[in-house]
Amino acid sequence: MAAETKPKSIGGDSKMKTGLIWFNGHIVPQEEAKVSVLTHALHYGTSVFEGIRAYETPKGPAVFRLKEHVERFFHSAKVMMFELPFTPEQVSEGILSVVRENSYKSCYIRPLAWMGATSLGVNPLPNNPAEVMVAAWEWGTYLGDEAVRKGARLITSSWARFPANVMPGKAKVGGNYVNSALARIEAHQAGADEALLLDKEGFVAEGSGENLFFFKGSTLYVLEHSVNLMGITRDSVITIARDLGYEVRECRATRDQLYMADEVFMVGTAAEVTPVSSLDHRAIGSGQAGEHTMRLRKAYLEAVQGHNPKYGPWLTYVNP
């Protein structure tokens, strides 16, 4: 059955097919994972989610940093005051089962929890129970292979990242991503690959779904968390960079500091490590993917694909 329902790879404007889904504790075909149009989350954005990747490794498919992603998923639910009807262990097994049942070698994984359709007032509590699903699909390079080869083109969005006393930016809440969607739409309409968002004080916050790093010489600068999501890929890249001998410093940065950087790159579960070639029509460094960035990208991919035993503890094998 898994082979028959296995989805095709998606990308661009292709219709998404996710095959078998873990839906409230049961594996079901995508067509049977149905949600009411009166679901609270559909009307008010009351959902939390994660983005996770599984990679093909010499020992079979493995989920990258599963424990940390599930932990953040439950922390996001806590912020939203969701009472999830499953334990972290059950959600973790749901994630592994989706990869296993769809016979994926590598894939992107989306756990999602949302407030249901019991009541539709703005306040979802206490009568709206949370529901949970996990879907996965085959997904290649997030911004496209060309963005990796040549570097992505960024523009600074007119939409600022919301401050911490407006929305809970440390939680992956569905409603938060209206901000990201507007910035990404704006970037695409301007002919860019991705948007850069500033915080309310004018400092660089993050991309629409990525954390930012930059090199000045051989020193790697990572943006302070500020209003940013506490990225798991960000943490991984910092560890790998230090292991490679780079000095890593946290800082706040303005966008003109990025103009003057030697290299800029973005990181995230979807984006992995993606170089930036230009920002606001200004070339970054040589205007190509930078040497240090590509060295980090190579090391990161070796880690997630199981080719460096030093990072073995970051991998959870689907078929141990």
NORZIQUI-V192680 format. One line per field, one symbol per residue. burial: 1 if it has 9 or more other C-alpha atoms within 8 Angstrom, else 0. A space follows every 10 residues. Layout:
BEGIN
burial = ???
END
This chain:
BEGIN
burial = 0100111001 0000001111 1110001111 0010000111 1100111111 1111111001 1111110011 1111111110 0101000100 1101111111 1111111111 1111111011 0001000111 1111111110 0010011101 1111111011 1110000111 1111110011 1111011100 0111111111 0011111101 1111110011 1110001110 0111001101 1100011100 0011000110 1111111111 1111111110 0011101111 0111011011 0111111000 1101111100
END
